[in-house]
Amino acid sequence: MNQVPNDKLTVKESWTAGKIRGKLNKGQKQVFDRMSISEKRDIIEKFNNNIPFEVEEIERNQETKYKIIEKTLNKRELNTMSESGKDMLLKNKVGQFIDSFSTRFSSSFSNPNNAGQMFTYEMINQNFVLIEMLDEHLKNENKIIEQNNEIIDLLKQIANKGV
């Protein structure tokens, strides 16, 4: 009678799985939800026995984030962004308030101060990314100037040898 079903978790296991999900971040929850029943049971057993466990986030989650950023950039015709630029946007969560339906919806029907606050946060995040990108651009320009100076020196040496 106490046979454990193979196709679904028991009520007690589901309760414990809910506790585990409460301790995971969004990416880990997605991975946990995609796990097989036996994998979930292994984690539940470790959780019940206070054995440390790790639910690894998968790289596809990062690719999904990149697709969201690319979609946001394409809307604004900024489709030549470098990978480092995309990483900066992801790290600073730029665009999370602009393209979020729930954010627009809640800001429309709630306190107007919240909408202003979200807009301010978005602008701050964009400014940090812009500062980083401008700094990177300046470093690249300095490298180009150095290379141009080296080329000019070499051309002068070649010209002096020809005289």
N, C-alpha and C positions, 0 to 999 in steps of 0.2 A: 504493500500500500504506500510506503514512503519512497516510491520511485521518483527520481527527479526527472522532469520532462526535458528532452533534448532541444526542443524547438523554442522554448521561452524560459524566462527566469521565473522562479517562484515569487510569491508575494514578499516573503522575507528578503529574498535576494534583490528584488526590485526596490524595496525600501532602502537597503544598503547602497544599491547603485545610485539612488537619488542623493544619498548623503555624499557619496564620492563625487558625483557630478557637481555638487555645490562647492566643492573645493578646487575644481578645475577651472582653467581659463577657457575662453571661447574656442580656441583652436584645439585644446585638449578634449573639450566636450565633443567636438565634431569627430575626433578620432575615436573616442570612447563609444560614441553612438554607432559607429561603423564596425566596431569589433564584433566578432562572433560570440555566441553564447558561452562557449568554453573559455574564450579569452576573458570575457567579463567575469566569469566565475573565478578564474585564477586571481584576478585583481580584487574581487570581493573577498576571497579567502585571505589574501595578504592584508587587506584592510581590517578584516575582523580579527586577525592575529597580530595586529600592530606591526606588520612587516613593511618596511619602506618599499614603495613602488613608484614607478614613473610612467605616465602616459605621454609618450613622445608626440610632439606636434609634427605633422608631416610637411614636406616642402610644398605640396600642392596648395596648402593654406597660404603660403607666401606668394605662390603664383596667382592665386585668386586675388590677393591684395594688389598685386601688380596690375592685374586686369582692371580692377576698379580704378586705380590711379590712371591707367592709360585711357580708360573711358572718360574720366574727368578731364584729362589733358586734351583728348581729341575734341571734346565739346568746345574747348577754348582754342582749338587749332594750334596746340602746343605739342605736336607729335614727334618732335626731334629731341626729346629729353634723354639725357644720358642715364645709364644705370645708376650712377652715383647720385644724380639728381632725383631719380625715382626713390632711391633709398632714403634720401633726406626728406622727401615728401611723406613717405610712409612713417618714418621715425617721428616726425612732428605732427602727423595726423592732419595734414592740410587737406581740405576738401571734405572732411567728415561732417561738417555742419552745412556746407553748401548743397551737396548732392543727396543728403539724407531726407527721404520723404517724411519720416517720423519727426525729424527736427523741424522741417517746414510746417508740418501739420500742427505740432505742439506749439510752435512759436506763433502761429496764426490764431490759435484759440486760447492761449494762456496769457499770462502777464506780459505786456510789451517789454518790460525790463529784461525778461529772459531772452527775448529775441536779440535785443541790443547787446546783452552780455555774450551770447553765442557768437554774434558777429564780431565783437571785440576779440574774443579768443581766437577766432578764425584769422583775423588780421594779424594778431601777434604771431601765430604759428607761421603764417605766410611770410612775415617780415624776417623771422629767424632763418627760414629756408632761403629767402632772397639774399640775406647777408652772407650766408654760407656759399651760395652760388656765385655771388659777386666776388667773394674772396678767392674762390677756385678759379674764376675767370681772370682775375688779376695775376694770380700765380702763373697761369698759362701764358698770359701776355708777357710777363717778365722773362719766362723761358724763351719765348719767341724773340724778344729783344736781344737777349744774350746770344742766341743762335745767329741772328742777323749781324751782330757785331763781330762774331767769329768769322762769318762769311766775308764781311767787308775786310777784315784783317787779312784773310787768305787771298782775297782778290788783289789787295794792295801788294802783298808779297809776290804774287804771280806777275803783276804789272811791273814791279821793280826788277824782277829777274829778266823780263823781256826787254828792258831798256839798256 
